[in-house]
Structures are given as structure tokens and as C-alpha cells.
Amino acid sequence: MRANRAYHLIVSRQGLEPAFLSSPERLDRIEVVSIDDGEVVLYWDLPAKQASRLLRTLRADLAGLDEDEFISRWEGADVEE
């Protein structure tokens, strides 16, 4: 089964402006939640610009990988720059 059928992305932004206009202090939260049980599987608090880049990659992987491949790829991933 594709990962986008098993997991849902939740993004919480600290501001309304787009990432490229945001202040460096703004942190955005990204959560990958299991659709079956509603549990948070993966979680990041990142600066807005980095969160924007991570979201693009996560969305592509959700659509292209199966659920086990997705979790094995992102579990324990270091996304800090």
C-alpha cells in the first residue's frame, strides 16, 4: 500500500507569510500521523524555510513509496542543516 494511504501530513505554521518571507526565528511543525490509529509516527520542529523543503520531499515520498519503505527512510532521519 502506498504511504499516502497509510499516513497523513499535518503542518502547523507560526505565521501566515510564506516561508521565503518569514523571520528566521519562526518554527513550523511537521507531523506524520498514522491514519489507522491517529498516532504521530514522525515529528519535526524546523525553521520555516527548511520545513518548506522537507514538506516537498515528504509529499513526494508519500506518493512514491510504500508505507514500510517510507518509514524506514525517514525514521531517525537527521534533517537539520
DATAVEN-V667217 format. One record per backbone hydrogen bond with DSSP energy under -1.0 kcal/mol. NH is the residue of the N-H (numbers start at 1). CO is the residue of the C=O. E is the energy in kcal/mol with one decimal. If there is no record, write none. Layout:
NH	CO	E
NH	CO	E
This chain:
3	65	-2.7
4	62	-1.8
5	2	-1.6
6	3	-1.0
7	3	-2.4
8	33	-2.7
10	31	-2.7
12	29	-2.6
21	18	-1.6
22	19	-1.1
26	23	-1.4
28	46	-3.5
29	12	-2.9
30	44	-2.7
31	10	-2.7
32	42	-2.6
33	8	-3.0
34	39	-2.9
35	6	-2.7
38	34	-1.9
41	32	-3.3
42	32	-1.5
44	30	-2.4
46	28	-2.7
48	26	-1.3
51	47	-2.7
52	48	-2.1
53	49	-1.6
54	50	-2.4
55	51	-2.5
56	52	-1.6
57	53	-1.7
58	54	-3.0
59	55	-2.7
60	56	-1.8
61	57	-2.4
62	58	-2.8
63	59	-1.7
64	60	-1.7
65	61	-2.4
67	1	-1.9
70	66	-2.5
71	67	-2.1
72	68	-2.4
73	69	-2.0
74	70	-2.1
75	71	-2.7
77	74	-2.2
